[in-house]
Amino acid sequence: MIFQIFPISLIFLIFPFIISAQSQWNTRDFMKREHSLIKPYYGSGIDIPFWQFTGTTIVTPNYIRLTDDSQSRSGAIWNTVPVNSRNWDIQVHFKVHGKGKDLYGDGFVIWYAKDHLIDGPVFGSKDYFLGLAVILDTYSNHNGPHNHQHPYISAMINNGSLSYDHDRDGTHTQLAGCEAKFRNYDHDTHISVRYEKDVLTVSTDVENKAAWKECFQVKGVKLPTGYYIGASATTGDLSDSHDIMSVRFFELDLDNDEDAAEDRSKIIPSASYFEAPREHIDDPKPGMSEQKIKILSVDNIRPLPKVAPRKTNEKFRLDKSRMYTSIPEKERIGNNEKTKNYATHQGTHDQQQVILCRTSKASSPRSSGKR
């Protein structure tokens, strides 16, 4: 049928262009298996090929859980093969979820770092690192004015001399960031970390649209080759489950890359741009979520305001110290007890004058059971 529509000569003319386009697409998006983590995770034994995990990390057939929804957990998974590609794209399928509605934490990090498999205080991994950290932070520790909400995604480039400041959510060392509500979704959530010609671009697909949405882009980022890919997460007093479903590493083979032959194995990580630090209040505050649940002190508890007693019909008022009943009612129930502290009150009820007197508890129709 196709030969009746298109001449054979035309098909042979188009076919080389189709092959060329397919080859070009496959080259630019070539996934490298030694840097990727996809199901099934296990190889022939109990180890995951090219990957090692530490801490509270557990491996299941459907996901790799760095931390469960419990306090004081820390886990990580690292690729054991150094990345020699200069331009690359890391796409991570993840899920962050937990029981907390308003309080939860702390988050996880996607790493491209020199030192791997080293536990530490930066979301379960080493501080003063060399390389790139893309931080998906779910709780705000910053004790100064914030201009964004959490969860929040940011990036940090470190040459080994900087410390990640948990108390200020890394705002003094971050390159850029964006808000991204990626927690407690039933659908899949993804993040892309793309490094191409010294430009770092972080994008997300957390709205189930099967399309990337740019979070931020930073130019002038210098990253060496030979570093390792990893992911780590931690919880404190607040918690969440942090799951990794897959990691796909794509090597980008770019046209007209004049610096492709440059040796990047010995350079120091650097960036020509850093986001301006935000102001903060200099009051000491513990890092992470160890004291995120504030305890009220006695001095901070204010007494409830005094409320005036509600006015009631005095004829039927009843309290612990006195009980009232009318004389006709007292005579009707045949109570002969001697009354005490006789008192009268003038009033009208059904056009009759009612005289009230205080009697003992036994003379009350409520206590005697008669009405």
C-alpha positions in Angstrom: 0.0 0.0 0.0 2.8 2.4 0.9 4.4 1.8 -2.5 1.3 2.9 -4.2 1.3 6.2 -2.4 5.1 7.0 -2.5 7.4 6.0 -5.3 10.2 3.7 -4.4 12.8 6.3 -5.4 11.3 8.8 -2.9 11.4 6.3 -0.1 15.1 5.7 -0.7 15.7 9.4 -0.6 13.9 9.9 2.7 15.3 6.8 4.5 18.9 8.1 5.0 17.5 11.3 6.7 15.3 9.2 9.0 18.3 7.1 10.0 20.4 10.2 10.6 17.8 11.8 12.8 17.4 8.6 14.9 21.2 8.3 15.3 21.5 11.9 16.3 18.7 11.6 18.9 20.2 8.4 20.3 23.6 10.0 20.6 22.4 13.1 22.4 20.3 11.1 24.9 22.5 8.1 25.3 21.8 6.6 28.8 24.9 5.1 30.4 24.1 2.0 32.3 27.0 2.2 34.7 25.7 5.5 36.1 22.0 4.6 36.0 19.8 2.9 38.6 16.7 1.2 37.2 14.5 -1.8 38.1 15.3 -4.6 38.7 17.9 -3.2 41.0 19.7 -6.4 42.0 22.1 -8.3 39.8 23.0 -11.9 40.2 23.6 -11.5 43.9 22.4 -9.3 46.8 24.5 -6.3 45.6 23.3 -3.6 43.2 25.7 -3.4 40.2 27.7 -0.1 40.3 25.9 1.2 43.4 26.5 1.0 47.2 24.2 2.2 50.0 24.7 3.2 53.6 22.8 4.0 56.8 19.1 3.3 57.0 18.7 2.7 53.2 16.7 -0.4 52.3 16.2 -1.8 48.8 12.8 -3.2 47.7 11.7 -4.5 44.3 9.9 -1.2 43.5 11.9 1.5 45.3 15.0 2.3 47.3 14.1 4.0 50.6 16.8 6.2 52.0 14.7 6.9 55.2 11.4 5.7 56.4 8.9 8.0 58.1 10.6 7.8 61.5 12.8 10.1 63.5 16.6 10.3 63.4 17.1 8.4 60.2 19.9 8.9 57.6 20.6 7.0 54.5 22.4 7.3 51.1 23.1 5.5 47.9 26.2 6.2 45.7 27.4 5.3 42.3 30.8 3.6 42.4 31.9 4.6 38.9 33.3 8.1 38.4 31.7 10.2 35.7 34.1 11.0 32.9 31.5 12.8 30.7 31.8 16.5 30.5 28.1 17.2 29.6 25.4 15.2 31.2 21.8 15.0 32.4 20.7 13.2 35.5 17.0 12.4 35.8 15.7 11.1 39.1 12.3 9.6 39.7 11.6 10.1 43.4 8.8 10.2 46.0 8.7 12.1 49.3 5.8 11.2 51.5 4.7 10.9 55.2 2.0 11.1 57.8 2.8 14.8 58.7 0.4 17.4 57.4 2.0 20.6 58.6 5.3 19.4 60.2 7.6 17.1 58.3 11.3 16.9 57.2 14.0 17.1 56.4 14.6 16.4 52.7 17.2 14.9 50.4 20.1 15.8 48.1 21.2 14.7 44.7 25.0 14.8 44.6 27.8 15.2 42.1 30.8 15.1 44.5 34.4 14.0 44.8 34.0 12.2 48.1 31.3 9.5 48.3 30.1 7.0 50.8 30.9 9.4 53.7 28.2 10.1 56.2 27.8 13.6 57.5 25.5 16.4 58.6 24.4 17.7 55.2 21.2 15.6 54.7 23.2 12.5 55.6 26.4 13.2 53.7 29.7 15.1 54.1 30.0 18.8 54.8 32.8 20.9 53.2 32.4 18.7 50.1 33.8 19.3 46.6 31.2 19.4 43.9 27.5 20.0 43.3 24.6 19.5 45.7 21.0 19.9 44.5 19.0 20.1 47.7 15.3 19.3 48.0 14.5 20.8 51.4 11.1 20.2 52.9 11.4 22.2 56.1 12.3 25.8 56.8 14.9 26.3 59.5 15.7 29.9 58.4 15.3 32.3 61.4 15.2 35.4 59.3 12.8 36.7 56.6 12.2 34.2 53.9 10.8 35.1 50.5 9.7 31.6 49.6 7.8 28.6 50.9 8.9 25.1 51.4 9.4 22.5 49.9 12.3 24.3 48.2 14.9 23.2 45.6 18.3 24.9 45.6 21.8 24.2 44.3 25.2 24.7 46.0 28.7 24.6 44.5 31.5 23.9 46.9 35.2 23.9 46.6 35.7 22.3 50.0 35.9 25.5 52.0 32.2 26.2 52.5 29.9 24.7 55.2 26.2 24.2 54.5 24.3 26.3 57.1 21.2 24.3 58.2 19.9 27.1 60.4 19.6 29.4 57.3 18.7 26.6 54.8 21.9 27.2 52.9 20.7 30.7 51.7 24.2 32.1 52.1 25.8 29.6 49.7 23.1 28.7 47.2 23.4 29.5 43.5 19.6 29.7 43.0 16.4 28.0 43.9 12.7 27.7 43.4 9.6 26.5 45.2 8.3 23.1 44.2 5.5 21.3 46.0 6.7 17.7 45.4 5.5 16.0 48.6 2.7 13.5 49.2 1.6 13.1 45.6 0.0 9.9 44.3 1.5 10.5 40.8 5.1 10.3 39.8 7.5 13.1 40.6 10.8 13.7 38.7 13.7 16.1 38.7 16.4 16.8 36.0 19.9 18.1 36.8 21.4 19.1 33.5 25.0 20.3 33.0 25.7 21.5 29.5 28.6 23.8 28.4 29.1 25.1 31.9 25.4 25.9 32.3 23.5 24.2 35.2 19.7 23.8 34.6 17.4 22.2 37.2 13.9 21.3 36.0 11.0 19.4 37.6 8.0 17.4 36.6 5.9 17.3 39.8 2.5 18.2 38.3 2.1 14.9 36.3 2.3 16.7 32.9 5.0 14.6 31.4 7.0 17.7 30.6 9.9 19.5 32.3 9.4 22.8 34.0 12.5 24.9 34.5 13.2 25.6 38.2 16.4 27.7 37.7 19.4 28.1 35.4 22.9 29.3 36.3 25.7 30.0 33.9 29.4 30.0 34.6 29.4 26.7 36.6 32.7 24.8 36.4 32.6 21.1 37.4 35.4 18.7 37.0 35.1 15.2 35.6 35.8 12.1 37.7 33.2 12.8 40.5 30.4 10.5 41.7 26.6 10.6 41.6 24.7 10.0 44.8 21.6 10.7 46.8 21.2 11.0 50.6 18.4 11.9 53.0 17.9 12.5 56.7 15.2 13.0 59.3 15.3 14.7 62.7 12.5 15.1 65.2 10.3 15.5 62.1 10.3 12.8 59.5 9.3 11.6 56.0 9.9 8.7 53.7 12.4 9.5 51.0 12.3 7.0 48.1 14.3 6.8 44.9 12.6 4.8 42.1 15.2 5.4 39.4 18.3 7.4 38.4 19.0 7.8 34.7 22.3 9.3 33.5 22.4 10.6 30.0 25.7 11.6 28.3 25.3 14.6 26.0 27.3 14.6 22.8 27.1 18.2 21.7 27.9 19.7 18.3 30.5 22.5 18.1 31.8 22.1 21.6 35.1 23.9 21.3 36.2 22.9 24.8 35.4 19.2 24.5 39.1 18.3 24.4 39.9 20.3 27.6 41.0 18.2 30.6 38.5 18.8 33.3 39.8 16.2 35.8 42.0 18.6 37.8 39.9 21.8 38.0 38.3 23.0 41.2 34.5 23.3 41.3 33.4 27.0 41.0 30.6 29.3 40.0 30.7 32.8 38.7 27.3 33.6 40.3 25.8 33.2 43.8 22.4 34.3 45.0 22.7 37.3 47.4 22.4 36.1 51.0 19.3 37.0 52.9 19.2 38.9 56.2 18.9 36.9 59.4 18.5 37.4 63.1 21.6 36.4 65.1 19.9 34.2 67.6 21.3 30.6 68.0 19.1 27.9 66.7 19.7 24.2 66.4 20.1 22.8 62.9 17.8 20.5 61.0 14.6 19.5 62.8 15.9 18.5 66.2 14.0 21.3 67.9 11.5 22.2 65.3 8.6 21.5 67.7 8.5 24.5 70.1 7.7 23.9 73.7 5.6 26.5 75.4 7.1 27.8 78.7 5.0 28.9 81.7 5.9 32.5 81.1 4.5 32.4 77.6 1.1 31.0 78.7 -1.5 33.7 79.2 -4.5 33.2 81.5 -7.9 33.0 80.0 -9.9 36.2 80.2 -12.5 36.4 83.0 -16.1 35.9 81.7 -19.0 37.5 83.5 -21.6 35.0 84.7 -24.6 34.6 82.5 -27.8 36.2 83.8 -30.6 33.7 84.5 -34.2 33.9 85.8 -33.7 34.4 89.5 -36.8 32.3 90.2 -35.2 29.2 88.9 -31.5 29.9 89.7 -29.6 27.1 91.3 -26.1 27.0 92.7 -24.1 25.2 95.4 -24.9 27.6 98.2 -28.6 28.4 97.8 -31.8 27.0 96.3 -35.0 28.8 95.8 -38.6 27.6 95.6 -42.0 29.3 95.9 -44.1 29.1 99.1 -47.1 27.5 97.3 -44.7 24.8 95.9 -43.3 24.2 99.4 -46.7 23.8 100.9 -47.7 21.5 98.0 -45.0 19.0 98.7 -45.7 19.0 102.4 -42.3 20.0 103.5 -42.4 20.9 107.2 -38.7 21.6 107.7 -37.8 24.8 109.3 -36.5 27.3 106.8 -33.4 29.3 107.3 -32.4 32.8 106.4 -35.8 33.6 105.1 -35.8 36.0 102.2 -38.5 37.5 100.1 -38.4 38.9 96.6 -41.1 40.7 94.9 -42.0 39.8 91.3 -44.8 39.0 89.0 -45.5 35.7 87.4 -48.8 35.0 85.6 -50.2 38.2 87.2 -49.5 36.8 90.8 -47.0 37.8 93.4 -44.5 35.1 94.1 -42.7 35.1 97.4 -39.3 33.3 97.3 -37.6 31.9 100.3 -34.3 30.1 100.8 -34.9 26.6 102.1 -32.8 23.5 102.8 -31.7 21.2 100.0 -34.3 18.7 100.9 -37.1 21.1 100.2 -36.1 21.6 96.6 -38.3 19.9 94.0 -35.1 19.0 92.1 -33.7 17.1 95.1 -37.0 15.5 96.2 -37.8 14.2 92.8 -41.2 16.0 92.7 -42.3 18.7 90.3 
